[in-house]
């Protein structure tokens, strides 16, 4: 029901604001404000979106829970959609979502209403966190096999991958 109210209420609010602002400033200044807020909002969303992607990547690299950075990224995406939608009300909400403190409050309110279930990997996780990582480290398991203990198959020719 609230979705229907939003689909009806938001356009009505936007129309009323366009009439009020257009009556005060005139047609062209009103349209110029709408275009400028879309351009400014796009630039802000782009810079904050790149920062959010970096935060997500760092969280994953550290094997931390990425839900916080992902939630901020989603809010920035919603902000971009609202800022590209023509209107003063949607622009105000879009710009508000670009403020990290507002995003934190919205995320906290959503989490208050949503039940979150977490899955843990158990004992393997601490072992995995202590392994060395870096560009020169390859993590793997191996079993050494004595080549003399493998019986040759008929018709097999040396592959070049074995020692003679």
N, C-alpha and C positions, 0 to 999 in steps of 0.2 A: 504494500500500500504506500509506503514512504517513497518508493521509486516512482510510482505514478504521480505522487504529489510533487516530486522534484522535476519530472518532465513537464508538468504543467506550470508549476510555480516559478522555476528559474527563467523561462522565456518571458513570463509576465513581468517579473522583476526587471529583466533587461529592457523590455519595451518601455516600462515606466521610467527607468533611468535615462534611456535615450531621449525620451520626450522632455524630461526635466533638464538634462544637460544641454540638449539641442536648443531648448527655449532660452536658456541663459547665454550660451556661447554662439549659437548659430550652427548651421549644417557643417560647413567646412572645418572649423576648429574641432568640432565633435568627431568627425571622421578622421582628422589628423591625429587626435589623441588615441583613437582606437588603433590606428596603424602603428603609431610610435610605441604604444604599450606592447603590441605584438612583437615588434622588432627588439625592444629592450628585453622583453621576457624570453625571447628565443636565445639571445646572447647569454643571459643569466642561467637559463636552463642548461645550455650547452656547457658552460664552465662548471656548474655544480654537478652536472651529469658525469663529466670526465672525472671529477674528484670522487664522486660516488663509486664509479667503476674501479678506481684505484683503491678505494677503501675495501671494496668487495674482494679484489684480488689479494690485497695484503691479508685480509681475514682468512681467506682460503689457504694462502701460503703458510700462515702460522698455525693452520689446522684449528682455528677458532670457529665458534658458531657464527655463520655469516648472516643470520636472520636480521640483525640490526642494520648492517649496511644495505642488505637487500630491501628492507622496508623503507629506508631513506631513499634508495634509488627509485622504488616504486612511487613514493610521494613526489619526487622530482619529476617523474614521468607524468603523473597526474597533473602536476603544476604546469608542465609544458602544454598539455592538452587544453587546460583551462585558459592559459594565456593566449593560445592561438584561436580560441573561440571568441568571436567578436562580442564585446560587452563589458560593462564596467563592473558588474557584480562578479562575473567569472574571473575577471582580471584581478580583483581584490583578493579573491580566494587563492588564485594562482600565485600572486606575489606573497601572500601570507605563508603558503606552503614552501616557499624558498627560504624562509627563516628557520634555521635548525631547531630553535626552541619550540616553534609552533609544530614542526614535524614530530619532535619528541612527545609533545602533549597529545597529538592526534594518535600516534602509535601507542602511547600508554592507554588511551581511551579505547582503542581497538582491542588491545591485549586484555583489558579489563573485561571485555564482553566476549572474548573468544577463549575457548579451552585449548591449551597447547599441550600436545603429547610429544615427548622426546624419546629418541631411540639411542641407546648407548651400546658401544661395541664390546664392553666388558674389559677383560684383563689385557687384551691385545693393544688397547689404546696407549697406556703409558710406555710400553715397549716401543711402539711406533714413534711416539713423540721424541724419544731419546736417541733415535738413530741419526747419524750424521747426514746432513743434506747439503747439496751444493752442486755446481756444474760438473765437478770431477768425480762425484760419487754415484755409483750405479748399485742400487739395492737389488739383490737377487739371491737365490739359493742354488747350490750345485751339488752334485754327487760325482766323485771321481771314479771313473771306470778304467780298469786295466784293459788295454786293447788286446793283450794276449789271451785274456779270458773269454773273449767273444769268438765263438766258432765261425769260420768263414762260411758264407752261403755259396751254393753252386752258381757259377756264372757271374759272381761279383768281381768287378775290377776295382782297383784302388781309385778312390774319388779325388785324391789330392788333398783331402782334409785330414788325413791321418799321418802320423809319423811312421817312417820306415825304420 
